[in-house]
C-alpha cells in the first residue's frame, strides 16, 4: 500500500490481479485516473452521463440502488457503454453484512451487481468473513465472470467524525494482505504508508480509490469533506472519485476534462514523468 511512484504501465505489467492490471491499462490508454460517481436517480440520466463522460474517465461508479427504474436495459445499457468507451464499472455497494447475506446481495438479487460491476467495495466491521464470502462467490467454478471481478476494502471515510481510522484502518490493511486473490486495494483518502508495517513485499501493490474530491468546494451540508484532485493524487491516491464536482457542474463535460487534466498532471508529477 505504499505511495507508488511507478507509472500505471509498469504496475499493469507487474500486478498479480487481472482486474488491477486492466484498471491500470485503461488509465494509461485514456490518460485518465478519474472515476465519476454517477449518483443519478433514473436509467436515462445514468446512461446519458455514461455516454457523455465515458471518453474521459477510467471507471464509472454506480449506486445502483438509487435508480427508481432499474431494469434489464439499465444493466445492458451500462455494459454496452463500458465496452464502447473502454471504462470499468465500480458498484459502491459497501457490503457490510454476514457472509451468507452478502453473497446473496452480490450475486443475483434485485441489483444483479456481479453481472455488471468489475469492482465492488466492502466494510470489514464484522471481520474478514465478508471478504471470504465474496471471494468464494468470485472464485466459484460456475461463476461467469471469474478473473473479471475484484473488491476494495473501505478503510477510511470522508465524513466528519468517521470512526474508520487508526486501528480500524490498520485492520483493513491486514485483511487485504491476506486476500490478494480478491482484494486489489482500498477506498481511502491517501496512500496508507503511514501505518507502520503496511509496506509489503515486491508483489504488493494496493490500488487506492479516493472519494471526497472536489476542485472548488471544501464541505457539503451533511458532513462530507473534500480535498482537491492534486492533493489526493500527491498523497498517494491512484484514482480520484468525483460526484457533484462533475455531474452537478453547469457543463459536466468541461468539468470532467478539467478534473482529468488536474489529476493526470498530478500523477505525472508524482511518478516523475
Ligand atoms: O468515504 C467515502 C466513501 C465513499 S464510496 N465518502 C464518499 O463520499 N463516498 C461516495 O463517494 C459517496 O457515497 C458518493 O457516492 C461519492 C461522493 O460524491 P460527491 O458528490 O460528494 O463527490
Boltz pocket constraint, residues with backbone or C-beta under 6 A from the ligand:
constraints:
  - pocket:
      binder: B
      contacts: [[A, 37], [A, 39], [A, 63], [A, 92], [A, 156], [A, 157], [A, 158], [A, 159], [A, 187], [A, 211], [A, 212], [A, 213], [A, 224], [A, 241], [A, 242], [A, 243], [A, 244], [A, 245]]
      max_distance: 6.0
